[in-house]
């Protein structure tokens, strides 16, 4: 269950101001049909994070535990820095309308998540916890917690949310996870 809670919290915080959240704002403003967009975000995220989780669970079987500890520690520290860099989305990425509201959202969200912070976090969390289902459910839930309100309430939330503060909190969480992994202290602290 810890994998579920950590995955949900970290991804929900990391997603605030992320390019996929910006994409959710754009799609909601353009189409004004929230439910097909929300269902498409869920589908795209499940597939994308399912693949990332599978890679994360598979990677530890390839690496020596000491190497894995360093890889995870440095990955979490890199995530801490990366999350402080604001995302932008280009018009071409948001302009795909060939497949209707649902298809456009599935395609653009899936592609926007490729190599994104939350996808990389899903790989790292699955490698850390070796809990494919809990990590994928958690990261997907985190994505939905951040993106559903963006679709439903759009601009009203965007103007009131302290994005920088949320990013700093998420960066601190990733940094702590990274330092603990590098020090080998995650197991001693129950992580």
Secondary structure, DSSP 8 states (H G I E B T S, - for coil): -HHHHHHHHHHHHHHTT-HHHHHHHHHHHHH--HHHHHHHHHHHHHHHHHHHHHHHHHHTTTS-HHHHHHHHHHHHHHHHHHTTS-----HHHH---TTHHHHHHHHHHHHHHTT-HHHHHHHHHHHHH--HHHHHHHHHHHHHHHHHHHHHHHHHHHHHS-HHHHHHHHHHHHHHHHHHHHHT-TTTTT-
